[in-house]
Amino acid sequence: MQTHAAIVTEIQELAPAVLQLTVAFTDRDFEFEPGQWVNFQFPEGVSRAYTIASAPQRPDAVQLCVRVGAGRGGEALKKLIPGATVAIDGPFGDFVLPQQDGRPVAFLAGDTGIAPVRSIVLHMLATKDKRPISVLYEPDQRHILYAGDFDPLARDGSIVHVSGKIETLIARNRRALESSLKMAAGFDGFLARVQSALRANGIDPSGAIVESFGPEP
């Protein structure tokens, strides 16, 4: 495991209790695959796992999407300010797109589970990946994260991007999901509902690539 020194350059509120942290690396040798996460070490010593939301085309500065929960991690986030020096361990995780699978790709994301999806989708478009992309997204309390990225891409036909209750989205897109590579990311309760909805629509969920964010914060 490698530890990288970094500086927090920007803190942006994406929705109530959801922040985007932009961190710039001082050693400039950080590399990651889209869909991975890092261990973020706060100045006071607290560390938490945060998902990378940006594409790897600019690895010297990454965006991390974070839901502010209770406990020491939430308190450390509230105290964090631009200019703070932090340490980043990683990257970690295998929620990555298989390169040899030529099927259309269907992402099923809940709440901040859209963060690794954004990283992968932006990378696919930057590298001119020809696989069709669908993003089925259940936001928290109708706060659609990264709509400024996904909505223009949907309007120009680069991707399909729809939001709503995941059971409804799966039922409406059942035929497309049957023939797609499925990648699901979110908190445990959301992922359990995804599996149940897929089964209810006659789709085997066992082949899906899954990234759990753990229990709801």
Secondary structure, DSSP 8 states (H G I E B T S, - for coil): --EEEEEEEEEEEEETTEEEEEEEESS------TT-EEEEE-TTS-EEEEEE-S-TTSTTEEEEEEE--SHHHHHHHHH--TT-EEEEEEEE------TT--S-EEEEEEGGGHHHHHHHHHHHHHTT--S-EEEEEE-BTTB-TTHHHHHHHHHTTS-EEEES-HHHHHHHTHHHHHTSEEEEEE-HHHHHHHHHHHHHTT--GGG-EEEE--S--
